[in-house]
Amino acid sequence: MSSPQLVVHRDKELMAQAAAARLITRIVDAQSARGTASVMLTGGRNGNGLLAALSAAPARDAIDWSRLDLWWGDERFLPEGDPERNVTQAREALLDSVPLDPARVHAMPASDGPFGGDVEAAAAAYAAELAAACGPGDHGGVPTFDVLMLGVGPDTHVASLFPELPAVRETERTVVGVHGAPKPPPTRVTLTLPAIRAAKEVWLLAAGEDKAKAAAIALSGAGEVQAPAAGAHGRSRTLWLLDAAAASELPRSLYPPATA
């Protein structure tokens, strides 16, 4: 488990641009080393802001998009093409504008897909897809993602792991269905904390005043059941990317004064 590192940017626009540049570099490095790269995407305003910034970045062409695997950390269990689905928003922000290999875009099942309204079956199928993509050096039933990104909610939730709900307590399965989420829609599919912690790098994105208390709680030693963001760690790196508003309740001792 890696200790959290913090980078605080002046505002959410600069945070998105800097995070996009950081992600391009990480993907290019992984592709140079192994030929491929694997990234777990997140939705929400910060995740989609990063993808939009990546789409606008001239350096995006340094990525070999055909050798990039994309996965999702969670999804709203809604019909295919629903504007609230993370994959729909990601396609609009970036994916439709780059030459990805469709077979390497691993969207979570929709509620009108082969499993119908059975969210548990959809979760099990995604877990099986993750397991099938594992290589000899992977552990825990999921590929070792080069970067796994998570947006941090005002209640400290990450992916669709909400405080105190059963999914955040899961220790065996890699993907589970979520019922009764406090944020609509109530039915979702999500990775669990053990699956998240298999990634090489976990990046947590938080921008805006409404995220300040969540960041402060998660970085103050809170328990992961009460504050799921506190339980999100990468194997080699855990990186919190914040804007000044989201960092406003953190002690300055946690991050250097000269930030981007």
ChimeraX attribute file (.defattr): number of C-alpha atoms within 10 A of each C-alpha:
attribute: neighborCount
match mode: 1-to-1
recipient: residues
	/A:1	14
	/A:2	16
	/A:3	12
	/A:4	18
	/A:5	13
	/A:6	19
	/A:7	20
	/A:8	25
	/A:9	23
	/A:10	13
	/A:11	16
	/A:12	23
	/A:13	16
	/A:14	17
	/A:15	26
	/A:16	26
	/A:17	19
	/A:18	18
	/A:19	24
	/A:20	23
	/A:21	18
	/A:22	12
	/A:23	21
	/A:24	19
	/A:25	16
	/A:26	18
	/A:27	23
	/A:28	20
	/A:29	16
	/A:30	17
	/A:31	17
	/A:32	13
	/A:33	10
	/A:34	9
	/A:35	12
	/A:36	18
	/A:37	24
	/A:38	21
	/A:39	23
	/A:40	20
	/A:41	23
	/A:42	28
	/A:43	26
	/A:44	18
	/A:45	14
	/A:46	23
	/A:47	24
	/A:48	22
	/A:49	22
	/A:50	28
	/A:51	27
	/A:52	19
	/A:53	22
	/A:54	23
	/A:55	19
	/A:56	14
	/A:57	14
	/A:58	10
	/A:59	13
	/A:60	19
	/A:61	11
	/A:62	11
	/A:63	19
	/A:64	18
	/A:65	20
	/A:66	14
	/A:67	17
	/A:68	21
	/A:69	20
	/A:70	22
	/A:71	21
	/A:72	24
	/A:73	26
	/A:74	30
	/A:75	26
	/A:76	24
	/A:77	28
	/A:78	19
	/A:79	16
	/A:80	16
	/A:81	13
	/A:82	14
	/A:83	12
	/A:84	18
	/A:85	21
	/A:86	24
	/A:87	26
	/A:88	17
	/A:89	20
	/A:90	20
	/A:91	15
	/A:92	14
	/A:93	20
	/A:94	18
	/A:95	20
	/A:96	12
	/A:97	10
	/A:98	15
	/A:99	11
	/A:100	17
	/A:101	13
	/A:102	11
	/A:103	9
	/A:104	15
	/A:105	15
	/A:106	16
	/A:107	16
	/A:108	27
	/A:109	23
	/A:110	24
	/A:111	19
	/A:112	13
	/A:113	14
	/A:114	11
	/A:115	15
	/A:116	14
	/A:117	16
	/A:118	15
	/A:119	21
	/A:120	17
	/A:121	16
	/A:122	25
	/A:123	25
	/A:124	17
	/A:125	16
	/A:126	24
	/A:127	21
	/A:128	15
	/A:129	15
	/A:130	18
	/A:131	17
	/A:132	12
	/A:133	13
	/A:134	15
	/A:135	12
	/A:136	6
	/A:137	7
	/A:138	15
	/A:139	14
	/A:140	15
	/A:141	20
	/A:142	23
	/A:143	22
	/A:144	26
	/A:145	24
	/A:146	22
	/A:147	23
	/A:148	28
	/A:149	26
	/A:150	29
	/A:151	27
	/A:152	25
	/A:153	23
	/A:154	17
	/A:155	20
	/A:156	24
	/A:157	23
	/A:158	30
	/A:159	28
	/A:160	29
	/A:161	29
	/A:162	25
	/A:163	22
	/A:164	13
	/A:165	18
	/A:166	14
	/A:167	23
	/A:168	26
	/A:169	17
	/A:170	17
	/A:171	11
	/A:172	11
	/A:173	17
	/A:174	23
	/A:175	28
	/A:176	26
	/A:177	23
	/A:178	25
	/A:179	16
	/A:180	11
	/A:181	15
	/A:182	13
	/A:183	9
	/A:184	10
	/A:185	15
	/A:186	13
	/A:187	20
	/A:188	27
	/A:189	29
	/A:190	27
	/A:191	26
	/A:192	26
	/A:193	26
	/A:194	22
	/A:195	25
	/A:196	27
	/A:197	23
	/A:198	25
	/A:199	29
	/A:200	20
	/A:201	24
	/A:202	27
	/A:203	24
	/A:204	25
	/A:205	29
	/A:206	30
	/A:207	27
	/A:208	17
	/A:209	16
	/A:210	14
	/A:211	24
	/A:212	23
	/A:213	19
	/A:214	24
	/A:215	29
	/A:216	18
	/A:217	19
	/A:218	22
	/A:219	18
	/A:220	12
	/A:221	11
	/A:222	15
	/A:223	14
	/A:224	21
	/A:225	20
	/A:226	19
	/A:227	25
	/A:228	27
	/A:229	30
	/A:230	22
	/A:231	22
	/A:232	29
	/A:233	26
	/A:234	25
	/A:235	16
	/A:236	15
	/A:237	18
	/A:238	24
	/A:239	20
	/A:240	23
	/A:241	23
	/A:242	29
	/A:243	27
	/A:244	21
	/A:245	19
	/A:246	26
	/A:247	28
	/A:248	18
	/A:249	16
	/A:250	17
	/A:251	10
	/A:252	10
	/A:253	7
	/A:254	13
	/A:255	14
	/A:256	10
	/A:257	10
	/A:258	8
	/A:259	12
	/A:260	12
